[in-house]
Amino acid sequence: MRLLDAAGYPYHSYTYDGMNGALSGLEVTKTLGQDPDQVYKTLVTTGASGKHYVFVIPVGEELNLKKAANAAKEKKIEMLKARDLLPLTGYVHGGCSPIGMKKLFPTILDESVILWDTILFSAGKIGCQVELSPAHLQEMIPCTLADVVG
């Protein structure tokens, strides 16, 4: 949220009890009373080339690894191992945000973001979400849009 404040983008923040660890994305939507199609999760992957990619998809969906590889122009994509997430991104599982990672990775938003004026995603900490327009997210970090779920 500090980065959003510094950039001057309007956003809303939401908090929930994250003291007992990460909730699933769908549990977060229920807790916050939000539409699950409007709440997104951040997934970090590794391509066959060894490069890392970030995918932002609706919480109720699964990343289609074949579509993801195609979008990233990789032969193959696999999910990053949970133990590698913190050292690579600075975030823990359940609190990973597309904004503010240790390093900027190629980021692909599921094309469904165009359906929403705003989307919700992790603010970088378990128990905290931000609501931001997809256009402002794309201005904060270079992103491409692609169909990567299903």
Protein Blocks (a to p, Z undefined) as FASTA:
>chain_A
ZZmmmnopacddddddfknopadfklmmmmnopafklpccddddddfkopacdddddfkb
ccdfklmmmmnopabdcdddfklmmmmnopaehiacfehpabdcdddddfklmmpfbdcd
dehiahiacdddfklmmmmpccddddfeZZ
